[in-house]
Amino acid sequence: MVPEVARVSVPGHVTGCFSVHRDPDPQIAGSRGAGITLTDGATVVVDRTGSRDLELDGTKTTMASVEHVLATLDVEPAVQVETAVPVGAGFGISGAVALGVALGANAVYACGHTENDLVAIAHAAEVEASTGLGDVVAQARGGAPIRREPGAPPHGTLDGIPAGGRIEYVTFGELSTAAVIGGDTGAINDAGAAALRTILDDPTLSAFMSASRTFAREAALLTPSVERAIEHVVDAGGEATMAMLGDTVVALGTGLSDAGYEPAACSIAHAGVQIEAGSGYFS
Amino acid sequence: MVPEVARVSVPGHVTGCFSVHRDPDPQIAGSRGAGITLTDGATVVVDRTGSRDLELDGTKTTMASVEHVLATLDVEPAVQVETAVPVGAGFGISGAVALGVALGANAVYACGHTENDLVAIAHAAEVEASTGLGDVVAQARGGAPIRREPGAPPHGTLDGIPAGGRIEYVTFGELSTAAVIGGDTGAINDAGAAALRTILDDPTLSAFMSASRTFAREAALLTPSVERAIEHVVDAGGEATMAMLGDTVVALGTGLSDAGYEPAACSIAHAGVQIEAGSGYFS
C-alpha cells in the first residue's frame, strides 16, 4: 500500500574543510573533505494529495535544489519543511531538503528507487543549484563523514571518524555558498587537500577541529565574528571551527558555553536520513 | 583524553538472501545480498583496565571473530557483551561483537583508525572465523542494506531499501553458518543472484520479503519450523522470511502476532554501529 504522506528526518551537516571538484556530470562533481552531521537538521513532509508547493518553516518559498529533484522524479507534491537551524548559515539545509524530498517523494509516488539512486538525484540537484557539493552524501550517512572521493554513489567514497558527542554552535549571519564555490578555488583546494590528509592520519574529532581551523585560515574564509569566537573557545581550552559556508562557529562539548557564549546545542547524529513511521514505512 | 572504557551499540542483522564470494583476501571475500538491520542487537563494552577476557551475557566464552580483531589491533582488553537476541540464530551477533570490539578498542587504545578501517578489520575477522560474510558491513551501515558488491571497504559496495518499521521474530533453534558457507554453494549462489536482481528492480521491503522466501526455498535452506511459520504469516496476509542462517522467522509489522505466534518485536535500525556517550565520545 503506497502512503499519501511521508515524513523524512535529515541531519544537519557542517563541513569543516573541503576541496572543490568540478565535472560536467553533476553526479561526479562534488567535494572531498570532512564534516559532522547534527541531530539539528530538517524534517521534510511530502504529501501527494496537496497542491505543488514548498513551505519552509511556515512560509511559502522556492528552493532550486528541490525544483531539480521534483523535475527528475517528475512529480508535483506539496512539501512542508521544518528546520532546527538557520538556512544559509552552513548547516546544509538545502541539501537536507533536497534529500528529504527525494526519499519522501519516492515513498509516496512508489518511484522504485534505491537509497543510492535517491542520494545521487539529490546530490546532482544540489550541484546544479550551486548550493552545495558534499552535504547530501554526508547527510545520507550520518556520523562524522569523511568524503574521500567526491560525488554521489557509485562515484564518491565515504569514510568516517569513529566518534560522536555534544556539539554547540552560534550563528552570526549568512554566507553565499554559490559565491565561494563558483569563484577561484585554488587556495581552498590546496588547504582542503592538506586538511584531509591530516584528518586521515589522525581520524579524531580533535584533529578534525584543528585541521579545519587551519583550513579556514589558509583558505581565507574566516569571518571576523567566527575568528574571534574560535579564539575565545580555544583560549578557554576547547575546540571550535567554522561551519563551511556560513557565518557560524561550532564547538565540541561545552566549548562555546565555557567561553561565555549562549550557544544552541545538539549532538553528532548517529543516523543519516531516515523515513519515519506512518509514512510508507513498509513500502 | 583517551577513555578507559568504551560502550558500543551494534544493530542485529538478518540476511534474507545472499550469494557467496570466496577470495584468498578476507577483506575481498564476502557476499552479495540483502537484509535488514535490527534495533535488537548487541552492546559491547571494551575496558582497557580489565584483564583480557570475553563475557557474553554474563558467561565467560571465546569468539573466534573477536580473537582475530584483537590480534589485528594487538590489544588485550576486557570485553563484556550483552545481546538482545540469541547467538547462532541468524541475527549476526558474531559480526556485531567483532565490529563493536573493533570500534571500542580503537577508542580506548587510541589506535587511530577510520571507521572504514575498523569495518574492514571486523569483516576480515568474521570471514576468517567462518561465522559470516556480510553482517559486518551491513551492521556498520544500518537500515535495510543491499550488498551490491561483496567485501569490506573499499572493495564492497552498499545500497539500501529506503524503508523501515516494526519487525517481529521467532527463533526455533540454531544453525551453523560455517557448515553452509563452507559447503557446496552452487544452488545458493544461483538463487541469491536471482533474488538480488528482483530486489534491485523493486527495492521495497515487500519485494525483499518475497524474493527472500523464494531464495530460501530454491537454496534448500528452509527448516520445517520456519517453512510452517512463513506459511502461517502469509496465510494471515503478512510478509515473512527466514533469517540466514538461523532457525528463525522474521516478519514485517505484526505479521507473526497476526498469525497467532508470540514473537519478540523490534524495529529496523536507523543507525549503524555507534559509540555511545561516556566512551571516548570526543576522541
Boltz contact constraints between the chains, C-beta under 6 A:
constraints:
  - contact:
      token1: [A, 103]
      token2: [B, 162]
      max_distance: 6.0
  - contact:
      token1: [A, 114]
      token2: [B, 159]
      max_distance: 6.0
  - contact:
      token1: [A, 114]
      token2: [B, 203]
      max_distance: 6.0
  - contact:
      token1: [A, 115]
      token2: [B, 159]
      max_distance: 6.0
  - contact:
      token1: [A, 115]
      token2: [B, 160]
      max_distance: 6.0
  - contact:
      token1: [A, 115]
      token2: [B, 162]
      max_distance: 6.0
  - contact:
      token1: [A, 116]
      token2: [B, 159]
      max_distance: 6.0
  - contact:
      token1: [A, 159]
      token2: [B, 114]
      max_distance: 6.0
  - contact:
      token1: [A, 159]
      token2: [B, 116]
      max_distance: 6.0
  - contact:
      token1: [A, 160]
      token2: [B, 115]
      max_distance: 6.0
  - contact:
      token1: [A, 162]
      token2: [B, 103]
      max_distance: 6.0
  - contact:
      token1: [A, 162]
      token2: [B, 115]
      max_distance: 6.0
  - contact:
      token1: [A, 163]
      token2: [B, 283]
      max_distance: 6.0
  - contact:
      token1: [A, 164]
      token2: [B, 275]
      max_distance: 6.0
  - contact:
      token1: [A, 164]
      token2: [B, 281]
      max_distance: 6.0
  - contact:
      token1: [A, 165]
      token2: [B, 281]
      max_distance: 6.0
  - contact:
      token1: [A, 165]
      token2: [B, 282]
      max_distance: 6.0
  - contact:
      token1: [A, 203]
      token2: [B, 114]
      max_distance: 6.0
  - contact:
      token1: [A, 204]
      token2: [B, 283]
      max_distance: 6.0
  - contact:
      token1: [A, 205]
      token2: [B, 282]
      max_distance: 6.0
  - contact:
      token1: [A, 252]
      token2: [B, 282]
      max_distance: 6.0
  - contact:
      token1: [A, 270]
      token2: [B, 271]
      max_distance: 6.0
  - contact:
      token1: [A, 270]
      token2: [B, 274]
      max_distance: 6.0
  - contact:
      token1: [A, 271]
      token2: [B, 270]
      max_distance: 6.0
  - contact:
      token1: [A, 271]
      token2: [B, 271]
      max_distance: 6.0
  - contact:
      token1: [A, 274]
      token2: [B, 270]
      max_distance: 6.0
  - contact:
      token1: [A, 275]
      token2: [B, 164]
      max_distance: 6.0
  - contact:
      token1: [A, 281]
      token2: [B, 164]
      max_distance: 6.0
  - contact:
      token1: [A, 281]
      token2: [B, 165]
      max_distance: 6.0
  - contact:
      token1: [A, 282]
      token2: [B, 165]
      max_distance: 6.0
  - contact:
      token1: [A, 282]
      token2: [B, 205]
      max_distance: 6.0
  - contact:
      token1: [A, 282]
      token2: [B, 252]
      max_distance: 6.0
  - contact:
      token1: [A, 283]
      token2: [B, 163]
      max_distance: 6.0
  - contact:
      token1: [A, 283]
      token2: [B, 204]
      max_distance: 6.0
